[in-house]
């Protein structure tokens, strides 16, 4: 058989472990995985040598903000950043775009806005808001991955939060569909107003108990309804034991955390450095260590970016006031390097990173053709140098705005090439997307 592409690596990260292997591609899919030196007849045969070959990452938590707030990011720039960072599938959040994805009409608008602009594959979450329950089944039938809700003010008026009764009602409806609800879990009653330049005061305004109380509500509602629920951007490590206990009791609960919670610690953040603001906040190094242990133990399922950019004047007001700044970290291009930088110091392997950032998010989002180097899966591949270190130059990032807390940080591990369904995306010299965008718009499988 003649293949379109063969990629060989002495460090291929496969579902059963890392070993020398060759990955043969026919059309858009992986046709075979063989020995490193297997003889294949192919139009293109790429030997990465000691560079690692990873499955394309799946980032299930990205705020693209188009249509309506394209000046914040947009599909063209978000997916360029994803491709440069080894992410071959992003899942767009339903809010910060106008309109939010709370109806089939809004989903149609969003898909039209994305058409022809995407460098990687894109799937969509629907939104669950008060008064929107009648739209859940139609959105599910239209192919959204699941539904996002907030349990407190989302920061934008067009996406209001669910109260406890609304949460139970939505989960009851979704249980009938076996659809997933992903939850921003903070309790407004435990949060104080934030103001000023002191980062410690901002962190204290959103204490761990705010996450704990909200997750307790999610667990209770999921237990009563039998529905599937997922906690997004877990920051408070004290909640790990509670999540583990709920699972042990048979409650269908999963959780994610983000690279910034695993890389940064609050004591490192200078006063007035609003590029570090996110909600829930980056906490201290003791909490960071406990998050890592929860991830390593398998209680936290996956690591995704929560890429949530905005224009510089909203993110970095001249006052440096954490109460005024928009809360969101821009890191879509940097997540793999940030996580690997810390993971390798902890003795973790690329197998772990691929599970946390590719296979587990793909499973969460019901995208079985993504996140694995296996026959029948999409040929989404990443050539990754796990030894190369570099200093983050924000001006060279592909995001729309060069504002990120990683600016000036030295990270280890760099993407050399990304293939989307067998098509190479990056220029060999600049390592930036080159050519024409070939991403497709996806539905839940």
C-alpha positions in Angstrom: 0.0 0.0 0.0 1.2 3.5 -0.8 0.7 6.1 1.9 0.5 9.9 1.6 2.8 10.5 4.6 4.9 8.6 7.0 6.3 10.2 10.1 9.0 8.3 12.1 10.3 9.0 15.6 12.4 7.2 18.2 10.1 8.7 20.8 6.5 8.2 19.5 4.0 8.7 22.2 1.4 6.0 21.6 -1.6 4.9 23.6 0.4 2.0 25.0 3.6 4.0 25.8 6.5 5.8 24.2 8.6 3.8 21.8 10.3 4.0 18.4 7.6 3.9 15.7 6.4 5.0 12.3 3.0 6.5 11.7 1.6 6.0 8.2 -1.1 8.3 7.0 -3.6 7.8 4.2 -5.8 10.7 3.4 -6.8 12.4 6.6 -6.4 9.4 8.9 -3.7 7.3 10.5 -3.7 4.0 8.5 -1.0 2.1 10.4 1.5 2.3 13.3 4.6 0.2 12.8 8.2 -0.2 13.8 10.4 2.8 13.5 12.4 1.4 10.6 9.5 -0.3 8.8 9.6 0.0 5.1 6.7 2.1 3.8 6.0 3.3 0.3 4.9 6.9 0.8 4.7 10.3 -1.0 6.5 11.9 1.9 8.6 10.2 4.6 9.7 12.4 7.5 12.2 11.1 10.1 12.1 13.1 13.3 14.9 11.0 14.9 15.0 11.8 18.6 12.4 14.5 18.4 9.2 13.3 20.1 6.0 12.6 18.1 2.9 13.5 20.0 -0.8 13.3 19.1 -2.2 16.7 18.4 -3.5 18.3 21.6 -7.2 18.9 22.2 -8.0 22.1 24.1 -11.6 22.0 25.3 -11.6 25.4 27.0 -11.0 28.3 24.5 -12.7 31.6 24.4 -12.5 32.7 20.7 -15.0 35.6 21.2 -16.2 35.7 17.6 -18.6 37.0 16.4 -19.3 40.2 18.3 -16.0 40.6 20.1 -13.5 39.7 17.4 -11.3 42.5 18.5 -10.6 40.4 21.6 -9.4 37.3 19.6 -11.2 35.7 16.7 -11.0 32.3 14.9 -8.1 33.2 12.6 -5.7 34.3 15.3 -6.8 31.8 17.9 -6.4 28.8 15.6 -3.0 30.1 14.4 -1.9 30.2 18.0 -3.3 26.7 18.5 -1.4 25.3 15.5 1.9 26.9 16.6 1.4 25.4 20.1 0.7 21.8 18.9 -3.1 22.1 19.5 -5.0 20.6 16.6 -8.5 20.8 18.0 -10.1 23.6 20.0 -13.5 23.7 21.6 -15.0 27.1 21.7 -16.8 28.4 24.7 -20.3 29.8 24.3 -19.8 33.1 26.0 -17.9 36.4 25.2 -19.2 36.1 21.6 -22.2 38.1 20.6 -24.6 36.4 20.5 -23.6 33.8 23.0 -24.2 30.2 21.8 -27.5 29.6 23.6 -29.6 28.8 20.6 -29.3 27.0 17.3 -29.5 30.4 15.5 -26.5 31.6 17.5 -24.6 28.4 16.8 -25.3 28.9 13.1 -24.0 32.5 13.3 -20.8 31.3 15.0 -20.2 28.6 12.5 -20.6 31.1 9.7 -18.2 33.4 11.4 -15.6 30.6 11.7 -16.0 29.2 8.2 -12.7 29.4 6.1 -10.7 31.0 8.9 -9.6 28.0 11.0 -6.1 26.6 11.0 -7.1 23.7 13.3 -10.4 21.8 13.8 -13.0 23.6 15.9 -15.9 22.3 17.9 -18.5 24.2 19.9 -20.0 24.2 23.4 -23.5 25.4 23.9 -24.6 27.6 26.8 -27.1 26.9 29.6 -28.6 30.1 31.0 -31.8 31.0 32.9 -34.8 30.7 30.6 -32.9 28.8 28.0 -33.9 25.2 28.8 -36.0 24.8 25.7 -32.9 25.4 23.6 -30.8 22.6 25.1 -32.2 19.6 23.1 -32.1 21.5 19.8 -28.5 22.6 20.4 -27.6 19.0 21.4 -29.2 17.7 18.2 -27.2 20.4 16.3 -24.0 18.8 17.4 -22.6 20.9 20.3 -20.3 19.0 22.6 -22.3 19.8 25.8 -23.2 22.9 27.7 -21.4 25.5 29.8 -23.0 27.3 32.8 -21.8 29.7 35.5 -22.9 29.7 39.1 -22.0 33.3 39.5 -21.8 36.5 37.4 -19.9 35.5 34.2 -18.6 39.0 33.6 -20.8 39.6 30.6 -24.5 40.4 31.0 -25.8 38.3 28.1 -24.6 35.1 29.8 -26.3 35.1 33.3 -25.7 32.4 35.9 -27.9 29.6 37.0 -29.2 29.4 40.6 -29.4 26.1 42.5 -32.9 25.4 41.1 -31.8 26.2 37.6 -28.7 24.0 37.9 -30.9 21.0 39.0 -33.4 21.7 36.2 -30.7 21.9 33.5 -29.0 18.7 34.8 -32.3 16.9 34.8 -32.8 17.8 31.2 -29.3 16.9 30.2 -29.5 13.6 32.0 -32.2 12.5 29.6 -29.9 13.4 26.7 -26.8 11.9 28.5 -25.2 15.3 27.7 -22.4 16.9 29.6 -22.7 20.1 31.7 -19.4 21.9 32.3 -19.5 24.3 35.2 -17.7 27.5 36.3 -17.9 26.6 40.0 -17.5 29.6 42.3 -20.1 30.7 44.9 -20.8 34.4 44.8 -21.7 34.5 48.5 -18.1 33.7 49.4 -16.5 36.3 47.1 -15.7 39.8 48.1 -15.2 42.9 45.9 -11.7 43.3 44.6 -9.8 46.5 44.2 -6.3 47.8 44.1 -2.9 46.7 42.9 -2.1 44.1 45.6 -2.3 40.6 44.1 -2.6 38.9 47.5 -5.7 40.9 48.2 -7.2 39.9 44.9 -6.5 36.2 45.7 -8.1 36.6 49.1 -11.2 38.0 47.6 -11.9 34.7 45.8 -11.0 32.1 48.5 -10.9 28.3 48.1 -14.2 28.1 50.0 -15.9 29.8 47.0 -15.0 26.9 44.8 -15.8 24.3 47.5 -19.3 25.6 48.1 -20.1 25.7 44.4 -18.7 22.2 43.7 -20.8 20.9 46.6 -23.9 22.2 44.8 -22.8 20.6 41.5 -22.2 17.2 43.3 -25.6 17.4 45.0 -27.4 18.2 41.8 -25.5 15.6 39.8 -26.2 13.0 42.4 -30.0 13.8 42.4 -30.3 13.7 38.6 -27.7 11.1 37.5 -26.3 13.6 35.0 -22.7 14.1 33.9 -21.0 17.2 35.2 -17.5 18.6 34.8 -15.7 21.3 36.8 -13.8 23.7 34.7 -10.5 25.4 35.7 -10.1 23.9 39.1 -7.8 26.2 41.2 -8.5 25.2 44.8 -6.7 22.0 45.5 -8.7 21.4 48.7 -11.5 20.4 46.4 -9.6 17.4 45.0 -10.6 15.1 47.9 -14.2 16.0 47.5 -14.2 15.3 43.8 -12.5 11.9 44.4 -15.1 11.1 47.1 -18.0 12.0 44.7 -16.6 9.7 42.1 -16.1 6.9 44.5 -19.8 7.2 45.4 -20.7 6.8 41.7 -21.4 10.4 40.8 -20.5 11.2 37.2 -18.1 14.0 37.8 -14.8 15.0 36.1 -12.5 18.0 36.5 -9.8 20.0 34.7 -7.1 22.4 35.7 -5.1 24.8 33.6 -1.4 25.4 32.8 -1.3 28.7 34.7 -2.4 27.0 38.0 0.3 24.4 37.5 3.1 26.7 36.5 2.7 30.0 38.5 2.3 30.6 42.3 0.7 33.7 43.8 3.8 34.7 45.7 5.6 35.1 42.3 3.1 37.7 41.0 4.1 41.4 41.3 1.6 43.9 42.5 -0.2 45.6 39.6 0.6 42.7 37.2 -2.9 42.3 35.9 -1.9 40.0 33.1 -2.0 37.3 35.8 -5.6 37.9 36.7 -8.0 35.0 36.2 -11.0 33.7 38.0 -10.6 31.6 40.1 -7.2 33.0 40.9 -3.7 31.6 40.8 -3.0 30.4 44.4 0.1 29.8 46.4 2.8 27.2 45.9 1.4 24.8 48.5 -1.9 24.8 46.6 0.0 24.3 43.3 1.8 21.2 44.6 -1.5 19.8 45.8 -3.0 20.4 42.3 -0.1 18.5 40.7 -0.7 15.6 43.1 -4.4 15.5 42.2 -3.5 15.5 38.5 -0.9 12.8 39.0 -3.4 10.7 41.0 -6.0 10.9 38.2 -8.6 12.9 40.2 -8.1 15.9 37.9 -8.6 14.4 34.4 -7.1 16.9 32.0 -5.2 20.2 31.5 -6.7 22.8 29.1 -5.9 26.4 28.6 -9.0 28.5 29.5 -7.5 30.9 26.9 -9.5 34.1 27.5 -7.9 37.1 25.9 -9.1 40.7 25.6 -7.7 44.0 24.2 -4.7 45.3 26.2 -6.6 48.3 27.5 -9.0 46.0 29.3 -6.4 43.6 30.5 -3.8 46.1 31.7 -5.5 49.3 32.7 -2.9 52.0 33.6 -3.8 51.8 37.2 -2.8 48.1 37.6 -6.0 47.6 39.6 -7.1 44.0 39.8 -10.7 45.0 40.3 -10.8 46.8 37.0 -8.8 44.4 34.8 -10.5 41.7 32.7 -10.0 38.2 34.2 -8.4 35.8 31.7 -5.0 34.3 30.8 -3.8 34.2 27.2 -1.8 31.0 26.8 -3.2 28.9 23.9 0.2 28.7 22.2 2.2 28.0 25.3 0.3 25.4 27.3 2.3 22.4 26.1 5.6 24.0 27.0 4.4 25.4 30.3 3.1 22.0 31.5 6.1 20.1 30.2 8.5 22.5 31.9 7.2 21.6 35.3 6.2 17.9 34.5 9.7 16.9 33.5 11.1 18.4 36.7 8.6 16.2 38.6 9.8 13.1 36.8 6.7 12.8 34.6 6.9 11.5 31.0 5.5 12.7 27.7 3.0 9.9 28.0 1.5 11.7 31.0 1.3 15.1 29.2 -0.3 13.5 26.1 -2.9 11.8 28.3 -3.7 15.1 30.2 -3.7 17.4 27.2 -4.8 15.2 24.2 -6.5 11.8 25.1 -8.5 12.9 28.2 -9.8 16.1 26.7 -10.8 14.3 23.5 -12.7 11.7 25.6 -14.4 14.5 27.7 -15.6 16.2 24.5 -16.8 12.9 22.8 -14.3 13.3 20.0 -13.0 9.7 19.6 -11.0 10.4 16.4 -8.8 12.9 18.3 -6.0 12.8 20.8 -4.4 9.4 20.0 -1.8 8.1 17.6 -3.7 5.0 16.6 -5.1 3.5 13.4 -8.4 5.1 12.4 -7.8 8.3 14.3 -7.3 11.7 12.5 -3.7 12.2 11.5 -3.1 15.1 13.9 0.6 14.9 14.8 3.1 17.1 16.6 6.9 17.1 16.3 8.1 18.2 19.7 11.6 18.9 21.0 11.4 18.1 24.7 14.9 19.4 25.4 14.8 22.8 23.6 14.4 25.8 25.9 13.3 29.3 24.9 12.4 32.6 26.4 8.8 33.7 25.6 8.7 36.7 23.4 5.0 37.9 23.5 5.4 39.9 20.3 6.1 36.6 18.4 3.0 34.8 19.6 0.1 34.2 17.2 -2.6 35.4 19.6 -4.3 38.7 18.5 -2.8 40.6 21.5 0.7 40.2 22.9 -0.3 40.1 26.5 0.5 37.0 28.6 1.9 36.3 32.0 4.5 34.0 30.4 6.3 36.9 28.7 10.0 36.7 29.5 9.7 33.2 31.1 12.1 30.4 30.1 10.1 27.3 29.0 11.3 23.9 28.0 9.9 21.9 25.1 9.1 23.4 21.7 6.8 22.5 18.8 8.7 22.0 15.6 5.8 21.0 13.3 2.1 20.3 13.5 0.1 18.2 11.1 -3.7 18.5 10.9 -5.2 15.4 9.3 -1.9 14.8 7.5 -1.3 18.4 6.3 1.7 20.2 7.7 0.8 23.6 9.1 4.0 25.4 10.2 6.8 27.1 8.2 10.0 25.2 9.0 11.9 28.4 9.7 9.4 30.7 11.6 7.4 27.8 13.1 4.3 29.9 12.3 1.3 28.7 10.3 2.0 28.9 6.6 -0.2 28.4 3.6 -4.0 28.3 3.8 -6.2 27.3 6.7 -7.5 23.8 6.5 -9.4 23.4 9.8 -12.9 22.0 9.7 -15.9 22.7 12.0 -16.8 19.7 14.0 -19.9 18.2 15.7 -20.0 15.8 18.6 -19.5 12.2 17.6 
